[in-house]
Amino acid sequence: AKVPVTLEAHTARQHGFAPVAEVTTDAAGNYTFPAQSPINSTFYKVKGAGKTSAVLYEGVKDMLTATVSPTTTIQAGQPLTFSGSVAPDHSGHVIYLERQNASGTGFHVVKVGKVLSGSTYAIVHTVYDPGTKVFRVKIPGGPENEGAASAPFTITVTPAPIIALTPEAPSNSSLPAEGQS
C-alpha cells in the first residue's frame, strides 16, 4: 500500500526503457496510470517495490486516408488517381496500390509510390482491361508502426470505344510528288 510505481516505455528506435508516468498504489496495492497515446508502437513495463512487470507491446497502426478520382466508373485506357495522407508523418516511405486477386482472396501490388513531403501521396494508374476491379492503398508496417490499408475501391472499367483504338489520320493527307520526299 502507498508504494510509488513507475510506467516505463520505449519504441523500436529507442534503447532502453524511460519513465513516462508515476503513481502511488492505493491501500489495497492497486494502481492506474493515465491513458497513454503513443504515435509509434511501444513496449511498456511497470517497476515498483523492487519488482518489474512483464513487458507489454502496444502496436500502433498508421492512419491512412484514401480517395480515388475521377470516379468509380472509367473507360479502359483512362487513368485513375488514388490520393490521400498518412499519419504520423511518413514522408519518403513507400506506399502501394494493390489490386484484388482474381480469386477474390487477397491483393497484389500493381504500382509502387512514395509518400511525399507533408505525408501525402498520389498514385496514378491506368486500367486497360474492361470489367470490375477492386483496388486498395497500403502502407507497409515497420519497426515503428504496423502499417495500414484503405477500404477497397470497386472500379467498373468499360470497354474503350472503337474510335479510341483507331490511329489518327495525318493532318496533311496529300502525298509528295513522285521522286520527292
C-alpha positions in Angstrom: 0.0 0.0 0.0 1.1 3.6 -0.8 4.1 2.5 -2.9 5.2 4.5 -5.9 5.1 2.6 -9.2 6.6 3.8 -12.5 5.4 3.1 -16.0 8.4 2.8 -18.4 8.3 2.7 -22.1 10.5 2.5 -25.3 9.8 2.4 -29.0 11.7 0.4 -31.6 14.2 3.2 -32.2 15.0 3.9 -28.5 17.5 2.0 -26.5 16.3 1.1 -23.0 13.2 2.0 -21.1 12.4 5.5 -19.9 9.8 6.6 -17.3 6.6 8.0 -18.8 4.3 8.1 -15.7 4.4 7.6 -11.9 1.6 6.9 -9.5 1.2 5.6 -5.9 -0.7 2.5 -5.2 -3.9 2.6 -3.1 -4.4 0.9 0.3 -5.0 -2.4 -1.5 -1.9 -2.1 -3.7 -3.9 -1.2 -6.9 -2.8 1.5 -9.3 -3.9 3.0 -12.6 -1.8 5.0 -14.9 -3.1 7.9 -17.1 -4.1 6.7 -20.6 -1.1 6.7 -23.0 -1.5 7.8 -26.6 1.7 6.7 -28.4 2.1 7.6 -32.1 4.5 4.7 -32.6 4.3 1.1 -31.4 5.7 1.0 -27.8 6.9 -1.5 -25.3 5.8 -0.9 -21.6 6.7 -2.3 -18.2 5.9 -1.3 -14.6 8.5 -1.0 -11.8 7.9 -0.6 -8.1 8.7 -2.1 -4.7 11.7 -3.8 -6.2 9.7 -5.7 -8.8 9.3 -5.4 -12.5 6.2 -6.5 -14.6 6.3 -8.4 -17.8 6.7 -6.3 -20.9 3.6 -5.3 -22.8 3.7 -4.4 -26.5 1.2 -1.9 -27.7 1.1 -1.9 -31.6 0.1 1.3 -33.3 -1.3 1.3 -36.8 -0.7 4.1 -39.3 -3.7 6.2 -40.1 -4.3 6.2 -43.8 -6.8 8.2 -45.8 -7.5 7.4 -49.5 -9.8 8.6 -52.3 -10.0 7.8 -56.0 -10.7 10.1 -58.9 -12.2 10.8 -61.3 -15.0 8.3 -60.5 -15.6 4.6 -59.8 -16.5 4.0 -63.5 -14.0 4.7 -66.2 -13.3 3.7 -69.8 -10.4 1.3 -70.4 -7.2 3.3 -71.0 -8.2 6.2 -68.7 -6.1 6.9 -65.6 -7.3 6.7 -62.0 -5.6 8.8 -59.3 -5.5 7.3 -55.8 -4.5 10.0 -53.2 -4.6 10.8 -49.5 -2.4 11.1 -46.5 -0.7 9.1 -43.8 -0.2 9.8 -40.1 2.1 10.0 -38.4 4.4 11.6 -41.0 5.9 9.1 -43.3 7.5 11.4 -45.9 9.8 9.3 -48.2 8.2 6.0 -47.3 6.9 3.6 -50.0 3.2 3.2 -50.4 1.5 0.5 -52.6 -1.5 0.5 -54.9 -2.9 -3.1 -54.7 -5.4 -4.9 -56.8 -7.5 -7.8 -55.6 -6.5 -11.2 -56.8 -8.8 -12.8 -59.4 -9.8 -15.4 -56.8 -11.0 -12.6 -54.5 -8.7 -13.8 -51.7 -6.0 -11.2 -51.1 -4.3 -8.4 -53.0 -1.1 -7.9 -55.1 0.9 -4.8 -55.7 0.3 -3.1 -59.1 2.1 0.2 -58.5 4.6 1.5 -56.0 4.5 5.1 -55.0 6.2 7.3 -52.5 4.8 9.4 -49.6 5.6 13.0 -50.4 6.7 15.8 -48.1 3.8 16.6 -45.8 2.9 12.9 -45.7 0.6 13.0 -48.7 0.6 10.7 -51.8 -0.9 10.4 -55.2 -0.6 7.2 -57.3 -1.8 7.4 -61.0 -2.7 4.0 -62.5 -4.3 3.2 -65.9 -6.5 0.1 -66.3 -6.7 -1.4 -69.8 -8.9 -4.4 -69.5 -12.7 -4.0 -69.0 -14.5 -5.4 -66.0 -14.9 -4.9 -62.3 -11.6 -4.3 -60.5 -11.1 -3.8 -56.7 -8.1 -1.7 -55.5 -6.8 -0.6 -52.2 -3.9 1.6 -51.0 -1.5 0.1 -48.4 1.4 1.5 -46.5 3.6 -1.4 -45.2 4.4 -1.5 -41.5 7.9 -1.5 -40.0 9.5 -1.3 -36.6 7.7 1.9 -35.7 4.1 1.2 -36.8 2.0 -1.7 -38.0 1.1 -0.1 -41.4 -2.5 0.2 -42.7 -4.7 -0.4 -45.7 -7.5 1.6 -47.1 -11.0 0.3 -47.6 -11.4 -1.3 -51.0 -12.4 0.7 -54.1 -14.6 -1.1 -56.6 -13.9 0.3 -60.1 -16.0 -0.6 -63.2 -13.9 -0.4 -66.3 -16.0 -0.1 -69.5 -14.6 -1.0 -73.0 -12.9 1.9 -74.8 -14.9 3.0 -77.9 -13.5 1.8 -81.3 -12.6 5.3 -82.3 -10.2 5.5 -79.3 -8.3 2.5 -80.8 -8.1 3.8 -84.3 -4.9 5.8 -85.1 -5.4 9.4 -86.1 -5.2 10.3 -89.8 -2.3 12.5 -90.6 -3.2 16.2 -90.7 -1.8 16.6 -94.3 -3.1 13.6 -96.3 -1.6 14.6 -99.6 1.5 12.6 -100.6 4.6 14.2 -102.1 5.0 14.0 -105.8 6.9 11.0 -107.2 10.6 11.4 -106.6 10.0 14.0 -103.8 10.3 13.4 -100.2 
